[in-house]
Amino acid sequence: MELHVRYSNHPEDAKYYDTETQRKHFLVEAVFVPGKLQLTYTHQDRVIFGGAMPTGRALSLEAGKELGSSFFLERRELGCINIGGTGTVTADGRSYTLKKGDGLYIGMGTKDVSFASEDPSLPAKFYVVSSPAHQAYPTVRIEQKQANPRRLGSQETSNERTIYQYVHPAVCKSCQLVMGMTVLEKGSVWNTMPCHTHERRMEVYFYFDMVSDTRVFHFFGEPSETRHLVVANEQAVISPSWSIHSGVGTGQYTFIWGMAGENQNFDDMDFVKPEDLR
C-alpha cells in the first residue's frame, strides 16, 4: 500500500499558484495503479482517498506512521464504490461481492480489510474515501439501486443529472463521511452549476467513465478568484472548504464525490450566483 500526503492550502496563497503548482496541490493524476492500493492523505479534514486495483493477490489496508494507529480503521470509517470488474471486499472475515456501481460502507473498528478481483484479467477498481470517526456503525453493502437518488438540473441548462447518495443518512449511518455518485444524462455537460461552497466540509471529486480524449474543466478557488484544472479519466480533485467545485466536460463522464467535515446535511451549501463569479 502507498500513501501520499497533501497539505492544506490557504486561499490567499492558492490564488498565486501557476498551473503546475495548482496541479501539484489539488489534482491526483494516478488514482488506480494495476496491482496496487494507492491512497492520498489530504490534511483537508484529514480525508484519505484513492484506488485499489487488484490484479493478482488481494490488497490489504494497512496503518502507517501517518495514522498513528495499530490498524487503518481503528479511528476511521470508509466508503468504497467499485467502478471496474466484479470484485470482493473482505472486512473482518466477511466477504462482500461488488459489481460495477455497487458500494460498501465499513465502520470504525474493523481490523482487517482487503480487496480482490473475481477475474484478475478484468480487475475490480475500488474507489475508496475514508474520514476520521468517533463511533462504530455497521458495515453495509449498497447497490446502486439502493442508493438514494436525487434528480437535478435540466436539458435547457445542460446539467440534467441524477445524484446517487450511497453513504448518506437516507441509506446508512456514518459518523461524518458522506459519499455518492453523480450520473449525467446524455447531452448534459455541467455537473454543478450554479456552483457553491460549504465552509463546513471539504470534498473530493473523482472523474471516470471518460473516453481517452475527453477532458473535464474543473473549476475551483474562491468565487472571486476562480481557477481551473484540466482533468482526464480516473483522476481526482481535492476541493477545500473555501473553494467552489464545478466542472464541465468535452464529452460524457461520471463522477464520485466524497465529503467530510462538520455535518452530513447534503443541502447545507452556500450558493454562488454566476454573475458573482470572477
C-alpha positions, 0 to 999 in steps of 0.5 A: 500500500502507498500513501501520499500526503497533501497539505492544506492550502490557504486561499490567499496563497492558492490564488498565486499558484501557476498551473503546475503548482495548482496541479501539484496541490489539488489534482491526483493524476494516478488514482488506480495503479494495476496491482496496487492500493494507492491512497492520498492523505489530504490534511483537508479534514484529514480525508484519505482517498484513492484506488485499489486495483487488484490484479493478482493477490488481494490488497490489504489496508494497512496503518502507517506512521501517518495514522498513528494507529495499530490498524487503518480503521481503528479511528476511521470509517470508509466508503468504497464504490467499485467502478471496474470488474466484479470484485470482493471486499473482505472486512473482518472475515466477511466477504462482500461481492461488488459489481460495477456501481455497487458500494460498501460502507465499513465502520470504525473498528474493523481490523482487517480489510482487503480487496480482490478481483473475481477475474484478475484479467478484468480487475475490480477498481475500488474507489475508496474515501475514508474520514476520521470517526468517533463511533462504530456503525455497521458495515453495509453493502449498497447497490446502486439501486439502493442508493438514494437518488436525487434528480437535478438540473435540466436539458435547457441548462445542460446539467440534467443529472441524477445524484446517487447518495450511497453513504448518506443518512437516507441509506446508512449511518456514518459518523461524518463521511458522506459519499455518492455518485453523480450520473449525467444524462446524455447531452448534459455537460455541467455537473454543478452549476450554479456552483457553491461552497460549504465552509463546513466540509471539504470534498473530493471529486473523482472523474471516470467513465471518460473516453481517452480524449475527453477532458473535464474543466474543473473549476475551483478557488474562491468565487472571486478568484476562480481557477481551473484544472484540466482533468482526464479519466480516473483522476481526482480533485481535492476541493477545500472548504473555501473553494467552489467545485464545478466542472464541465466536460468535452464529452460524457463522464461520471463522477464520485464525490466524497465529503467530510467535515462538520455535518452530513446535511447534503443541502447545507451549501452556500450558493454562488450566483454566476454573475458573482463569479470572477 
